[in-house]
């Protein structure tokens, strides 16, 4: 697909540019399809298995299609202690999906993340990068409503 | 040189040595798992940790360089406790399935668990329950057993430049998977099986088919016939407690009969035949301006590699089938006719040092006898299991003789088993065909040994032939890139997929180092030297088959039975 190569090409000569290239692809379609990985391998002159290794190594990359809004729940120790599991349960109830899954309408995807640096008020979730600190299970529906 | 003290032993080691290397010099054995003598250091298993005076933490011996005056202790209670914990952690992710495992008693993890007296595991057993990958007829992946040492990935990428295996995810979720997380068949895997030798455990192994063999032997309607590749003899001894190369060929013949083969023939016969066909094909290409350089075509891992990575150069491949497949085509035609047996009753089993041969035998085009030419391929390891299973005592087996019509061979066929052997065998014949003179010294020593790429110019009465030999597919890739760029100076190139040639094949006894490969190569040339006939065209049964059946090299019958064509595998991700 010429489209992916166009996105990837500008990073060809940047050291470690494949990571930026993958971010650029995800900005367009929220995940890294196989063809994007194959094209990146070609552009950067590395075996596909290595490009695939990069694509699966970083938690911010996904090789599975994802929804418009990506909800990340911090699973690091402070959030864990503050009850991240209850937030997860609440989100799962509201959305009818489990961690790693996407809602049928393609709107929300739930993922786990490491610390996002908002430990002053735990537990923390982010939606498309926007942090929500000190979240309670009761607030979940309200937060989701922002994205209706 | 640097002086260090290891477990109280003073030792001088080279400046760039690791603790592990220095310990070896001191005669101190440090356990390893991810370490491999022919690979780069990975330091991911940590089982080689040692104490270094002045350092607060234990250090991995494989990756820690020595410094002058370093005092190292490899066997303190703290070190042993750490190693046991490491082993327990690895074992907590490993199926407790040793009894059923193909690597039972030949497993580095099992050996360490025994050595460190692991009796129980405080960590909860968490096996992932991943499916086995049985997509190829050659190699089975059992990812649950993988300990993530990455030795297979290194062999696949660095020795072979095949890049079929890689790391997926990270941390607790990390796995070694075929490229893009597909199955092996869809990946660029060429089925050479070098990953199997690299694997310390049973996470990747041959597709074992000894039950198929036993069923055929049990079937009274089947005439079970075997052919055996030249590299098998020099290694099979390792499977039954003998030194490398020690198995006597004639004892092996009797042993094969005792495990149930009705007739014992030899792939060496068709190796000699290959030389006649391929040698003449080369001369024809040179004379008639055909595609050059011509590549040998005996190694099915190499054929898969060429079809995967160099489909634009398939016309450079010799059209000769491999000796295994020539044999398969002839045993159900020529041999059946000579013996007066019904070819439909012949069950043709080849014993090969190779995993890719299983794939080759299953290729749909390999049926020129009117049947599947080779019904079953057993690796040297599977033969070893059959020998152990049947309890043969090799010290008491009387020597036997190969059966007729396709059992005779020359030294030229024997050396097919080592890198450079096909080239040397071809030159022995081509020289005499071209010059009409007797070749006094049959030894083309430039072709021998473990150097990655070997080359020479041979003068055949004024006709200068430039030749090259590559073994290990990373070396092959260098030669191939030169051909693709139009810069190859050669007429004829021998390529074998596996390091060292077939003696290092993916179906051989688990081979932990290139040093072992070199040992087997010695056995090959010793056998060649001991034979009276050392040129393929002097093989009496080969002379006979041309007189009675094939009539001439590259003739009509040969074309029908002994030659083939290749296909672009059209792999989408490399």
Interface residues (C-beta under 8 A of the other chain):
Chain A: X34 X37 X38 X41 X47 X48 X49 X50 X52 X53 X56 X57 X63
Chain B: X157 X163 X164 X165 X166 X167 X168 X169 X170 X178 X179 X180 X181 X187 X572 X573 X574
